[in-house]
Amino acid sequence: MVGTGRRTPRDRRPLEVPVPTTTDLPVPDLTGRLAVVTGASDGIGLRIATRLARAGADLVLPVRSPAKGDAAAHRVREAAPRARVDLRPMDLASLTSVAAFADGLLADGRPVDVLVNNAGVMTPPTRQVTEDGFELQLGTNHLGHAALVARLLPLLVAGRARVTTQVSVAANQNAVHWEDLSWERGYHPMRAYSSSKIAAGLLARELHRRSEAEGWGIRSALSHPGVSPTNLLAAQPGMGRARDTVEVRLIRALSRYGLLVGTPESAALPAVLAVTGPDVRGGHLYGPSGPLHLGGPPAEQRLYSRLADPDDARRVWEVTQRLIGVPLAV
């Protein structure tokens, strides 16, 4: 009897689903190097920190939640048993907290070799503000990291540091909201997110330009993780999001089936490449090389048009210094 190709009720078992393989990249020996990674208590940041620790780097992880920090440190040590992980309190939504964290590192006096500006918040449904009164995405994604860079500049120069700032595919959309950076006169979640990420990317490019001009020795690049199932769009009651978004549920399904988007492991690799790759060029962008740059192995990418204007970069540099109250100078 010729088979019809149909599955009988007795044969209706779950179809085999391809599981995406974990990608990796070669990383040079980082023994004796000090790496600071923000947002490393979970998600992509935890994967970045773990990969650097596996290469021998000593980690300083600024965390808001001691419990999440302890859990993250445990996971790092499981993957890299000899890892040295130093947890210190810091909240990017508080310039006072950033200053206290930086003061601790400055008191230690140890040069910083790697800085990954990874932490971020995304699209709270209603406008929220930081401790200092800035719109939450502007304050966390951009100003908090800018203040961290400004205060750590002596240690970054001493370490001839590799720095990367995580932008987003959203940095290729919308624009910096120059006329109302803190969105006081009307709030749009996604446009505010794009504005914060474009500003962060412009500052990273200007950091590299000034480093070359002033001889600081810092190589500042940009990275973006593509799209992967992280907690950015998941339920976060503290941000006014009571349940997972439709977008994150879809992303989880696509990632699980190995379709189009990446995994948290693959999404971490562009930042790892940006701070360790021998051929990485300062001021350039690194991200996934798969379709639409949503997933796949990391590689250099064409710079987003919103990040290309040097006048915009200089403008962000000057405005940012005024907002954070700290000079971006050695």
Salt bridges, closest charged atoms under 4 A:
ASP11 OD1 - ARG13 NH2 2.54
ASP24 OD1 - ARG51 NE 2.91
ASP24 OD2 - ARG54 NH2 3.37
ASP42 OD2 - LYS68 NZ 2.80
ASP58 OD2 - ARG84 NH1 3.81
ASP58 OD2 - ARG110 NH2 2.82
GLU78 OE2 - HIS74 NE2 3.19
ASP86 OD2 - ARG88 NE 2.79
ASP108 OD2 - ARG88 NH2 2.53
GLU179 OE2 - HIS177 NE2 3.29
GLU206 OE2 - ARG209 NH2 2.75
GLU206 OE2 - ARG210 NE 2.72
GLU212 OE2 - HIS208 NE2 3.49
ASP244 OD2 - ARG252 NH1 2.69
GLU265 OE2 - ARG47 NE 3.30
GLU300 OE2 - ARG281 NH2 2.59
GLU300 OE2 - HIS284 ND1 2.79
ASP311 OD1 - ARG314 NH2 2.54
GLU318 OE2 - ARG210 NH2 3.49
